[in-house]
Amino acid sequence: MDIVLQGLVFGVANGLLAAGIVLIYMSNRSISLAQGELGAFAVAMMFSLTNPAAFPYAAALPCPLLATAALGSPTALPGLPRP
């Protein structure tokens, strides 16, 4: 049952990542892979916390979310050039 839950969690995460890429493309008419890279980082961090370290999902979830927010927040600063 644990493998089913893990597959469901990662499947939903990848689906949300794909939906975000489509939304960015539809709004800007340009392909931005930065969103995919940040999503892949969060998924890889969550995977490394839950599998080898055996953290529970609820305890491990804030770590990738905060790390991804910290990595992505400088791109929202005013004054940076936009594509």
Number of C-alpha atoms within 10 A of each C-alpha: 6 7 8 8 10 15 12 12 14 15 12 12 16 16 12 13 19 15 12 15 18 15 12 16 13 11 8 10 10 12 12 14 11 11 16 15 13 18 21 16 17 21 20 14 18 20 19 14 19 18 12 8 10 11 15 11 15 8 10 18 17 12 14 20 17 12 14 18 13 10 12 14 9 10 11 9 9 8 7 9 7 7 6
